[in-house]
Amino acid sequence: AQTRSGQALFTQACGACHTLSGHNDSRHQGGDLRGFHASRAQFLQLASEMPVRRPLTHAQLDAVVRYVMALEATR
């Protein structure tokens, strides 16, 4: 359930600028995050600084970070 929540939040809040395909795409100016290696704390800091329409709560940021890091772990 938390993975689905993180996936939905990523798509909604981050997907316009970032991808998780493992390849950069010129249509997404923020780049691909699949191979971005960072600690959980670094990801949380980065995610909290991203310009989004509606600021995410700490719980929402945590869900997005867990989702992105889970994808990296399955790589």
N, C-alpha and C positions, 0 to 999 in steps of 0.2 A: 504494500500500500504506500509506504514512504517513497519507494522508487518511482511509482507512478506519479505521486505528487511532485517529486523533484523533476521528473521528466516533463510534466505538464507546465510547471513553473519555468523550467528552462526554455521550453518552446515559446511560452507567452512573453517572458521578460527578457530573454537573452538571444533567442533564435533569430532575431532580425539582424544581429551583428556577428553572432558566433555560430560555428557548426561543431559537430562532434563526429565527423565522418573520417577523420584521420588525414584529411587533405584540405589545404586552404582553397578557398573559393573567392574569387574577386568580387562576388556579389555580397559577401559578408565581410565588412571592413574590419571587424574585430578579430578575425582569424579563427582558426580551428583550435579547440581546446583539448582534443583527444590526446595529443602527445605532450601537452603542457604539464611538466612535472613541478609540483609545488606541494608544500605541506598543507594540511587541512587549515591551519591558521592563516597561511598565505592566501589560500583560495578564498577563505571567508573575508579577508581584508580586501582582496581584489574585487570580489563580488559586491561588497558593500559600497565600493567606490564607482561602480558602473552607472552610467546615466540611464535610468529607466523611467517610464511614464509614471508609475506608482512605486514608491519605495517599498522594498520587501521587508517584512518583519525578520527578526533574527531567526525565528523558526523556519521561515520560507527560505532565507539564505542558506541555512543549514541543510535543508532538503535538497536544494540545488547543488550544493557542494558535495553532499553525499552521493547524489546521482552521478555527477561528473567523475568523481573519484572511483565510484563503483565501475563505471565503464572503463576507466584506465586500468583498473585491477584485472579486468577480464581480457585485457589485450594480450 
